[in-house]
Amino acid sequence: MRSAHPPGTSMTTEDADVLAYKVIMHIVAEEHLILRFLALTGLTSDDLPTAIRNRSTLAAAMDFLMQHEPDLMTFCENAGVKPESVRQARSLLPDPPDSY
């Protein structure tokens, strides 16, 4: 089980959830990102409103964003956060399922 605070941080699971929702909103707002995210996860646009209530889906969105540094950096710049914050938040979320 993951701790409430990764070593050396004061980020809470609530902070991680808030940042994860910002990540998913960023993905949804960018057509090229949402299309790729849906294709990779197997989710449909109809599934998404329900799926994002699951913290594992939020983790999958963060993993997706962190896999492509230019997308991560664009998000961080727009959201005013450091990439390390995204990584810390991700460490507080459960691993996504192998498939949806």
C-alpha positions as CSV (number, residue, x, y, z in Angstrom):
1,M,0.0,0.0,0.0
2,R,1.3,3.5,-0.8
3,S,1.9,5.9,1.9
4,A,0.0,9.2,2.3
5,H,3.3,11.1,1.6
6,P,6.1,10.1,-0.7
7,P,9.5,10.5,1.0
8,G,10.6,14.1,1.1
9,T,7.2,15.6,0.1
10,S,4.1,16.9,1.7
11,M,1.7,15.9,-1.1
12,T,-1.4,14.2,0.1
13,T,-3.6,11.7,-1.7
14,E,-6.1,14.5,-2.1
15,D,-3.5,16.7,-3.7
16,A,-2.6,13.8,-6.0
17,D,-6.3,13.4,-7.0
18,V,-6.7,17.1,-7.8
19,L,-3.6,17.1,-10.0
20,A,-4.7,13.9,-11.7
21,Y,-8.1,15.5,-12.5
22,K,-6.2,18.5,-14.0
23,V,-4.2,16.0,-16.1
24,I,-7.3,14.3,-17.4
25,M,-8.9,17.7,-18.1
26,H,-5.8,18.6,-20.1
27,I,-6.0,15.4,-22.1
28,V,-9.6,15.8,-22.8
29,A,-9.1,19.4,-24.0
30,E,-6.5,18.4,-26.5
31,E,-8.0,16.4,-29.4
32,H,-4.8,14.6,-30.4
33,L,-4.2,13.6,-26.7
34,I,-7.7,12.3,-26.0
35,L,-7.8,10.3,-29.2
36,R,-4.5,8.7,-28.4
37,F,-5.5,8.1,-24.8
38,L,-8.8,6.4,-25.8
39,A,-7.0,4.3,-28.4
40,L,-4.4,3.1,-25.9
41,T,-6.7,2.4,-23.0
42,G,-9.6,0.9,-25.1
43,L,-12.0,3.3,-23.4
44,T,-14.6,5.1,-25.4
45,S,-15.7,8.7,-25.1
46,D,-18.9,7.3,-23.6
47,D,-16.9,5.3,-21.0
48,L,-14.8,8.3,-19.9
49,P,-17.2,10.1,-17.5
50,T,-17.6,7.0,-15.4
51,A,-14.1,5.8,-15.8
52,I,-12.5,8.9,-14.4
53,R,-14.2,8.3,-11.1
54,N,-11.8,5.4,-10.7
55,R,-8.4,6.5,-9.3
56,S,-6.8,3.8,-11.5
57,T,-8.0,5.6,-14.6
58,L,-6.5,8.8,-13.3
59,A,-3.2,7.0,-12.8
60,A,-3.4,5.7,-16.4
61,A,-3.9,9.3,-17.5
62,M,-0.8,10.4,-15.6
63,D,1.2,7.5,-17.0
64,F,0.1,8.4,-20.5
65,L,1.1,12.1,-20.0
66,M,4.5,11.2,-18.5
67,Q,5.3,8.9,-21.4
68,H,5.7,11.8,-23.8
69,E,7.9,14.6,-22.4
70,P,6.7,17.4,-24.7
71,D,3.1,16.7,-23.6
72,L,4.2,16.6,-19.9
73,M,6.0,19.8,-20.2
74,T,3.1,21.5,-22.0
75,F,0.8,20.4,-19.2
76,C,3.2,21.5,-16.5
77,E,3.7,24.9,-18.1
78,N,-0.1,25.5,-18.5
79,A,-0.9,24.2,-15.0
80,G,2.0,25.9,-13.3
81,V,3.4,22.7,-11.8
82,K,6.8,21.0,-11.9
83,P,7.2,17.6,-13.6
84,E,8.3,16.3,-10.3
85,S,4.9,17.1,-8.8
86,V,3.2,15.0,-11.5
87,R,5.6,12.1,-10.6
88,Q,4.9,12.5,-6.9
89,A,1.2,12.6,-7.4
90,R,1.4,9.5,-9.6
91,S,3.2,7.6,-6.8
92,L,0.1,8.1,-4.6
93,L,-2.4,6.6,-7.1
94,P,-3.1,2.9,-7.6
95,D,-1.7,1.1,-10.7
96,P,-4.1,1.0,-13.6
97,P,-5.6,-2.3,-14.7
98,D,-4.1,-4.2,-17.6
99,S,-7.3,-3.5,-19.5
100,Y,-10.5,-1.7,-19.1
